[in-house]
Every structure is written in structure tokens, then in C-alpha cells.
Amino acid sequence: MDKFDWRKVTLLVCLLFGVIFYYSWGQASPEAAKEAISSVAENAAAVSSKPWWFWPLALFITTFLIGIVAVLGGVGGGVLFVPIVSGFFPFNLDFVRTAGLLVALSGALAAGPGLLMRNLASLRLAIPIALIASTASIIGAMIGLALPRNIVQILLGVTILFIVALMFFSKKSEFPEVKNPDRLGLALGMWGIYREESTGEVYKWHVHRTPLGLLLFIVIGVMAGMFGLGAGWANIPVLNLLMGAPIKISVATSKFLLSITDTSAAWIYINSGGIIPLIVIPSLVGIMLGSFIGVRLLAIARPAMVRWIVIGMLLFAGVRAVLKGLGI
């Protein structure tokens, strides 16, 4: 098992925290910062008699577990973070939504290097998609801040449940057969070779239906920015079911893609002033540490198990988003 490079991890965490503090406190007046923190404290005190440090500690534990499962499912932690934290923690939804995007981003940044070193995430597959999706995510973030919150939640839930249905009824998603790779995919170098550690077999994979896939990633980028939850729940079905990449390659590449797509959308939310360090800092630490564990489990996990983890996570997130949008 590889050793952690704690110097790089510490530097990454410090950079993330520096950006968060600068934009949440440095750009706001002292009165605005005090008002935001006091509102969080008052909400927590109104529903619980527990001490103030209980909620940051609970956030750390919760996001640590989310980080492990999110890597195995290839989704950003924000997809699970937002419904879980908004449902079980006494925080305002606006702050939770902003933190959710940063959680997805930090988990992807923590997992990305390990996925690349294990030849699971494919740069050839990711880079063309990332250029399209990250641009679209900026537009989506602006749309998401303008739309009513309940409409965004309902649309998100319906979309996820539709994707769950597609993955559930797909019988050959672990290793799709691509007999005729298209010219665009070959021109962009969207192919590769990887060794499945659970079976010891070596697979050479290609993609097809690349033009349609790239068009869908424009839509996915807009939705990623609009929902503020990352886009792993949409990346995987397009990469795996439509374009024909193996499930592990799809999961790992999706996780790597989040580090690029979510960065573009995150600045829109940061600029809106929705960051509370009391919520964001323990969440980021937990999701990053959990992601390191998830990367190691992904390398030895069986593809069929990964598929069911993806389906279970998306089903939970979809139902929760619909109920939240309906006010239930």
C-alpha cells in the first residue's frame, strides 16, 4: 500500500482553507461575518442543547464516511452531503449548498492523484470533456442562483432517479462491448489499457458515440453548476452506458473530472458569500481523508459491487432531493 505524502496533502488543505477564509471573512465586513456566524449558532442552539463543538465534530465524521463511499461511487461528495446535512443538521440550506460544492471539489482533488497513478482515471478521456463541462458549469451556476430553490431540487431528483433506472436495467455495464470505435474518439485518443486487479485480467477499451457524449456533457456542466452538487451522478452513465468505457474507468475518470468542473462553478458560489468556515472546514478535512481510503478500496473492489454502490447512492440522493423540493 502506498504511503501518503503528507506534505502535499497539508499544502493542499492549507490552500483550500486560505481561499475559504479570504473570501468568507477577508471580503466581508466584520459585521456581516459576525451576523453569519451568529445565525449558524442560533439555529443550532434552537434545535439542540448540545455544545457548539458537537456539530463540527459530527460533520467531520459524517463527511469522512461520505468521502469513502463517494470515491467508490465516482460521485462528488456534495451529492450526498447536501441532502444528509440539510436533513439532519441545524444549518441553513444556503450555507449547506455552498459547502456541498466545495466538499465535492475537495474530495475530487484528494482522490485524483491516486486514481491517475493507478491508471484508473484516464487523462485522454477526461481532458476534452473537462474543457466542455467546466465552461458550461459557469453558466449553470449563474442559472442555479437565479432559480427558486424548490424547482432546482425537484429537477435534480427527477434527473438522478432517471439515471438510476438506466443503470439498474443495464445488464452489461461493467465491461461494455465497443466493436466499432468512432473517428472522433480515436482522434482524441479516447482509449486505453488497464489491469483489473480483482481478476488479474488486462482490458483494452475504446469509446463510441463520442459526438453525442460531448454534447451531453454540455448539459451535464450546466446542471453541475446549477445544482451546486458536482456531476458524478451524470458523468458515470454517459461515460459507461453511452460511450462504452468500463465501469471502473468511468467511475475514476468521473471523480477526476469533478476537480476541474467543480472548480469553475465554485467561484460563482464563493463570490455569492455563502461560505461559513464552521461548516466548511470540518467537512473538507473529513471528505479528503475519507477519499484517500476510498481510492485504495476502489483498486481492489469488484466491478459489480461498485455498480451497486453507484445505484444505491444515486437512488438515495434522488429521492431525498425530490422530497426536499416538495417540502416533505
Salt bridges, closest charged atoms under 4 A:
ASP2 OD2 - ARG118 NH2 3.40
ASP5 OD1 - ARG7 NE 3.91
ASP5 OD2 - LYS8 NZ 3.87
ASP94 OD1 - ARG149 NH2 2.48
GLU196 OE2 - LYS248 NZ 3.03
